Amino acid sequence: MARRNVFGPPAEWVDQDLIAFSPTLDAALTLDAYRSGVFPMPLERSGFDRIGWWSPLRRGVLPLDALRVKRSLRQSAKRYTTTIDSAFEAVLAGCADPSRPFGWIDDEIRRVYTELFEGGRVHSVETWDADGHLVGGLYGVSLGGLFAGESMFHDPVRGRDASKVALLRLVEFLADDYAEDRIVDVQWQTDHLASLGAIEIDRGEYLALLDEALEVPEPTWSD
């Protein structure tokens, strides 16, 4: 699965995170973008009715062997159960909750990523409490050895650490085989992600790692 340069040679990309615009997006273009090291994000909050295509100059990634699991998180994990691909629509709805600050998941994003989920390219991890309530989760795009994390959420009342528990399940799942060759792309490093072990690498290094990751066999996505 070779990397695709649908946005032209990376050497010709502008020297900023936002490298292109489009009036809309579809599933095929979105997958080609990920293979190119690029991901979509709407620009409506910036006043532009366009899709922005992003390839950060400093890319956030989470090495599978670098996840920091504190004792308190291990204790929290015991209170929950996790599943894979059993409630994607509910996870997407939780991530797209309009009351969340800096929300960016609009109807078009929901449509495309639902189509990709139905096609086996997007996957979710769900976290459930003891009463069977969905209290957290995450979703992202899987291509070979790349898992491009898109969003995660937790219920602030019922789900303390629930999104972290979903991430823990994801990392344990991906580390089962070819762990040294897989990438968990988190787009931009934040203080929260850094506390969990995410690091920053430059765009060129990310693209080189991506070339290798796309040649890795796809994990067997099952619960």
Secondary structure, DSSP 8 states (H G I E B T S, - for coil): -----TT--GGGS-SSSEEEEES---HHHHHHHHHHT-EEEE-GGGT--SEEEE--SEEEE--GGG----HHHHHHHTT-EEEESSSHHHHHHHHT-TTSTT----HHHHHHHHHHHHTTSEEEEEEE-TTS-EEEEEEEEEETTEEEEEEEEE-TTT-TTHHHHHHHHHHHHHTTSSGGG-EEEEES--HHHHHTT-EEEEHHHHHHHHHHHTTS-------
